[in-house]
Amino acid sequence: MQEFWFYIKLGLQHVLDINAYDHILFLTAMALPFTFKSWKNVLWLATVFTVTHCLALVFSVYEIMVVDATWIEFLIPVTILATALFNIVDVMLLKENRTIWFHMLATGFFGLVHGFGFSNYFKMMIMGEEDKLAPLLGFAGGIELSQVVIVLMVLVLAFVVQTLMNVKQRVFILVGSIVVILITLPLLYETFPF
């Protein structure tokens, strides 16, 4: 049981590590369009991200699928940029009936990319372990908890800015997405594979 808690803490640290802020940026971009009124949608998206992130780890740990780390390191900031750009386009179109199906598909794919990004480190962590499933489940639990924390922080920020400071949701999403893009651009440059 102590080992299980170790992997939960590892999952928490993986997402909440400020030095590896790509997860935080992605989750922020993902959660920006939502408020506490739509918390269920955000929880679904965070769960889809966790499941696909861990699925990529399973593929990698059991060597079902191996992906070149160079491309994955580049695709991670691409997923962040794509999410932020989608937010901007979505807000500009002013759709009345928004659906989260596109968000779910994109988040699932992006979860796979982020999972493969962490897979080499995770494989080193469980090297020599006979039981690989328990570490994967513990790690998944830690990821889900940390994602809920980040998403809650974004939702609280949205509430404060939109309700208490009386900023329109559209402006909040646009400004937040632009900030995410500006932080992501250097990551794209640093990881460009050519």
Sine and cosine of phi, psi and omega as CSV:
sin_phi,cos_phi,sin_psi,cos_psi,sin_omega,cos_omega
0.00,0.00,-0.57,0.82,0.01,-1.00
-0.90,0.44,-0.62,0.79,0.03,-1.00
-0.91,0.42,-0.63,0.78,0.03,-1.00
-0.87,0.50,-0.70,0.71,0.03,-1.00
-0.90,0.44,-0.56,0.83,0.06,-1.00
-0.86,0.52,-0.69,0.73,-0.04,-1.00
-0.97,0.26,-0.51,0.86,0.13,-0.99
-0.89,0.46,-0.72,0.69,0.04,-1.00
-0.88,0.48,-0.61,0.79,0.03,-1.00
-0.89,0.46,-0.67,0.74,0.05,-1.00
-0.89,0.45,-0.67,0.74,0.06,-1.00
-0.87,0.49,-0.76,0.66,-0.04,-1.00
-0.91,0.41,-0.58,0.82,-0.02,-1.00
-0.85,0.52,-0.70,0.72,-0.06,-1.00
-1.00,0.09,-0.60,0.80,-0.10,-1.00
-1.00,0.04,-0.03,1.00,0.01,-1.00
-0.92,0.38,0.90,-0.44,-0.05,-1.00
-0.91,0.40,-0.42,0.91,0.03,-1.00
-0.96,0.26,-0.39,0.92,0.07,-1.00
-0.91,-0.41,0.91,0.41,-0.20,-0.98
-0.99,0.16,0.11,0.99,-0.01,-1.00
-0.88,0.47,-0.63,0.78,0.05,-1.00
-0.90,0.44,-0.69,0.72,-0.02,-1.00
-0.88,0.48,-0.69,0.72,0.03,-1.00
-0.88,0.47,-0.72,0.69,-0.02,-1.00
-0.88,0.47,-0.75,0.67,-0.03,-1.00
-0.90,0.44,-0.59,0.81,0.05,-1.00
-0.89,0.45,-0.76,0.65,0.02,-1.00
-0.86,0.50,-0.64,0.77,-0.01,-1.00
-0.91,0.42,-0.63,0.78,-0.11,-0.99
-1.00,0.04,-0.29,0.96,-0.07,-1.00
-0.78,0.62,-0.66,0.75,-0.06,-1.00
-0.96,0.28,-0.06,1.00,-0.14,-0.99
-0.94,-0.35,0.30,-0.95,0.07,-1.00
-0.76,-0.65,0.01,-1.00,0.02,-1.00
-0.87,0.49,-0.42,0.91,0.03,-1.00
-0.90,0.43,-0.49,0.87,-0.02,-1.00
-0.93,-0.36,0.56,0.83,-0.06,-1.00
-0.87,0.49,-0.51,0.86,0.00,-1.00
-0.90,0.44,-0.65,0.76,0.03,-1.00
-0.88,0.48,-0.68,0.74,-0.01,-1.00
-0.91,0.41,-0.65,0.76,0.03,-1.00
-0.89,0.46,-0.65,0.76,0.06,-1.00
-0.87,0.50,-0.71,0.70,-0.02,-1.00
-0.89,0.45,-0.69,0.73,0.02,-1.00
-0.89,0.45,-0.61,0.79,0.01,-1.00
-0.93,0.35,-0.67,0.74,0.06,-1.00
-0.86,0.51,-0.68,0.73,0.02,-1.00
-0.88,0.48,-0.71,0.71,0.01,-1.00
-0.89,0.46,-0.73,0.69,-0.04,-1.00
-0.88,0.47,-0.73,0.68,-0.03,-1.00
-0.95,0.30,-0.54,0.84,0.08,-1.00
-0.87,0.50,-0.73,0.68,-0.01,-1.00
-0.95,0.31,-0.52,0.85,0.08,-1.00
-0.88,0.48,-0.67,0.75,0.06,-1.00
-0.88,0.47,-0.63,0.78,0.05,-1.00
-0.89,0.45,-0.67,0.74,0.03,-1.00
-0.88,0.48,-0.73,0.68,0.03,-1.00
-0.84,0.55,-0.66,0.75,-0.05,-1.00
-0.97,0.25,-0.73,0.69,-0.04,-1.00
-0.88,0.47,-0.67,0.74,-0.01,-1.00
-1.00,-0.01,0.16,0.99,0.05,-1.00
0.79,0.61,0.64,0.77,0.09,-1.00
-0.98,0.21,-0.57,0.82,-0.02,-1.00
-0.54,-0.84,0.75,-0.66,0.03,-1.00
-0.85,-0.52,0.75,-0.66,-0.05,-1.00
-0.85,-0.52,0.64,-0.77,0.01,-1.00
-0.88,0.48,0.85,-0.53,-0.06,-1.00
-0.88,0.48,-0.53,0.85,0.00,-1.00
-0.87,0.50,-0.71,0.70,0.00,-1.00
-0.94,0.34,-0.61,0.79,0.00,-1.00
-0.90,0.44,-0.69,0.72,0.01,-1.00
-0.87,0.50,-0.53,0.85,0.06,-1.00
-0.98,0.21,-0.64,0.77,-0.04,-1.00
-0.93,0.38,-0.44,0.90,0.01,-1.00
-0.87,0.50,-0.80,0.60,0.05,-1.00
-0.92,0.40,-0.44,0.90,0.08,-1.00
-0.89,0.46,-0.66,0.75,0.01,-1.00
-0.90,0.43,-0.61,0.79,0.02,-1.00
-0.91,0.41,-0.74,0.67,0.01,-1.00
-0.87,0.49,-0.70,0.71,-0.01,-1.00
-0.88,0.47,-0.65,0.76,0.01,-1.00
-0.91,0.42,-0.71,0.71,0.01,-1.00
-0.91,0.42,-0.66,0.75,0.03,-1.00
-0.91,0.42,-0.63,0.78,0.06,-1.00
-0.87,0.50,-0.67,0.74,0.03,-1.00
-0.84,0.54,-0.71,0.71,-0.04,-1.00
-0.90,0.43,-0.73,0.68,0.00,-1.00
-0.89,0.46,-0.69,0.72,-0.02,-1.00
-0.88,0.48,-0.67,0.74,0.01,-1.00
-0.93,0.37,-0.63,0.78,-0.02,-1.00
-0.92,0.39,-0.50,0.86,0.00,-1.00
-0.97,0.24,-0.29,0.96,0.04,-1.00
0.78,0.62,0.76,0.66,0.01,-1.00
-0.94,0.34,0.66,-0.75,0.04,-1.00
-0.98,0.18,-0.78,0.63,-0.06,-1.00
-0.98,-0.19,1.00,-0.02,0.01,-1.00
-1.00,0.06,0.61,-0.79,0.07,-1.00
-0.89,-0.46,0.48,-0.87,0.00,-1.00
-0.99,-0.16,0.13,0.99,-0.04,-1.00
-0.89,0.46,-0.68,0.73,0.05,-1.00
-0.90,0.43,-0.67,0.74,0.06,-1.00
-0.84,0.55,-0.69,0.72,-0.04,-1.00
-0.91,0.42,-0.71,0.70,0.02,-1.00
-0.89,0.45,-0.72,0.69,0.00,-1.00
-0.90,0.43,-0.69,0.73,0.00,-1.00
-0.90,0.44,-0.62,0.79,0.05,-1.00
-0.89,0.45,-0.72,0.70,0.03,-1.00
-0.90,0.44,-0.68,0.73,-0.02,-1.00
-0.91,0.41,-0.54,0.84,0.08,-1.00
-0.89,0.45,-0.63,0.77,0.07,-1.00
-0.87,0.49,-0.72,0.70,-0.01,-1.00
-0.87,0.49,-0.76,0.66,-0.02,-1.00
-0.90,0.43,-0.57,0.82,0.03,-1.00
-0.91,0.41,-0.69,0.73,0.05,-1.00
-0.91,0.42,-0.49,0.87,0.04,-1.00
-0.90,0.43,-0.51,0.86,-0.03,-1.00
-0.99,-0.13,-0.13,0.99,-0.19,-0.98
-0.89,0.46,-0.63,0.78,-0.02,-1.00
-0.89,0.46,-0.70,0.72,0.03,-1.00
-0.89,0.45,-0.68,0.73,-0.02,-1.00
-0.90,0.43,-0.65,0.76,0.03,-1.00
-0.88,0.48,-0.62,0.79,0.06,-1.00
-0.91,0.41,-0.61,0.80,-0.02,-1.00
-0.90,0.43,-0.59,0.81,-0.07,-1.00
-0.98,-0.22,0.20,0.98,0.00,-1.00
-0.85,0.53,0.74,-0.67,0.00,-1.00
1.00,0.01,-0.19,0.98,0.03,-1.00
-0.97,0.25,0.73,-0.68,0.07,-1.00
-0.98,0.21,-0.71,0.70,0.01,-1.00
-1.00,-0.02,0.94,-0.35,-0.01,-1.00
-0.99,-0.11,-0.29,0.96,-0.07,-1.00
-0.95,0.32,-0.69,0.72,-0.01,-1.00
-0.87,0.49,-0.72,0.69,0.07,-1.00
-0.87,0.50,-0.63,0.78,0.02,-1.00
-0.90,0.45,-0.68,0.73,0.01,-1.00
-0.92,0.39,-0.66,0.75,0.05,-1.00
-0.89,0.46,-0.70,0.72,0.01,-1.00
-0.89,0.46,-0.68,0.74,0.03,-1.00
-0.87,0.49,-0.66,0.75,0.04,-1.00
-0.88,0.47,-0.68,0.74,0.03,-1.00
-0.90,0.43,-0.64,0.77,0.04,-1.00
-0.89,0.46,-0.73,0.69,-0.03,-1.00
-0.88,0.48,-0.70,0.71,0.02,-1.00
-0.87,0.49,-0.71,0.70,-0.02,-1.00
-0.92,0.40,-0.59,0.81,0.04,-1.00
-0.92,0.40,-0.62,0.78,0.06,-1.00
-0.88,0.47,-0.65,0.76,0.03,-1.00
-0.88,0.48,-0.75,0.66,-0.02,-1.00
-0.90,0.44,-0.72,0.70,-0.01,-1.00
-0.89,0.47,-0.67,0.74,0.05,-1.00
-0.87,0.49,-0.64,0.77,0.03,-1.00
-0.89,0.46,-0.65,0.76,0.04,-1.00
-0.92,0.40,-0.66,0.75,0.01,-1.00
-0.91,0.41,-0.62,0.79,0.07,-1.00
-0.91,0.42,-0.69,0.72,0.05,-1.00
-0.87,0.50,-0.68,0.73,0.04,-1.00
-0.87,0.49,-0.68,0.74,0.01,-1.00
-0.89,0.45,-0.74,0.67,-0.02,-1.00
-0.88,0.47,-0.75,0.66,-0.07,-1.00
-0.94,0.35,-0.70,0.72,-0.10,-1.00
-0.99,0.16,-0.61,0.79,-0.08,-1.00
-1.00,-0.06,-0.80,0.59,-0.08,-1.00
-0.97,0.22,-0.56,0.83,0.00,-1.00
-0.99,-0.14,-0.05,1.00,0.08,-1.00
0.86,0.51,0.64,0.77,0.08,-1.00
-1.00,-0.06,0.72,-0.69,-0.01,-1.00
-0.90,0.44,0.57,-0.82,-0.01,-1.00
-0.84,0.54,-0.64,0.77,0.00,-1.00
-0.85,0.53,-0.71,0.70,0.00,-1.00
-0.91,0.41,-0.67,0.74,0.03,-1.00
-0.85,0.52,-0.72,0.69,-0.02,-1.00
-0.91,0.41,-0.70,0.71,-0.01,-1.00
-0.88,0.47,-0.78,0.63,-0.03,-1.00
-0.90,0.44,-0.71,0.70,0.01,-1.00
-0.87,0.50,-0.68,0.73,-0.01,-1.00
-0.92,0.39,-0.63,0.77,0.04,-1.00
-0.90,0.43,-0.67,0.75,0.04,-1.00
-0.88,0.48,-0.70,0.72,0.03,-1.00
-0.87,0.49,-0.68,0.73,0.01,-1.00
-0.88,0.47,-0.72,0.70,-0.02,-1.00
-0.88,0.47,-0.58,0.81,0.03,-1.00
-0.96,0.27,-0.51,0.86,-0.07,-1.00
-0.98,0.19,-0.52,0.86,-0.07,-1.00
-0.81,0.58,-0.71,0.70,0.06,-1.00
-0.88,0.47,-0.55,0.83,0.06,-1.00
-0.89,0.45,-0.64,0.77,0.04,-1.00
-0.88,0.47,-0.70,0.71,0.00,-1.00
-0.89,0.45,-0.71,0.70,-0.05,-1.00
-0.91,0.41,-0.52,0.85,-0.09,-1.00
-0.98,-0.21,0.03,1.00,-0.03,-1.00
-0.84,0.55,0.81,-0.59,-0.18,-0.98
-0.97,0.24,-0.08,1.00,-0.06,-1.00
-0.96,-0.29,0.00,0.00,0.00,0.00
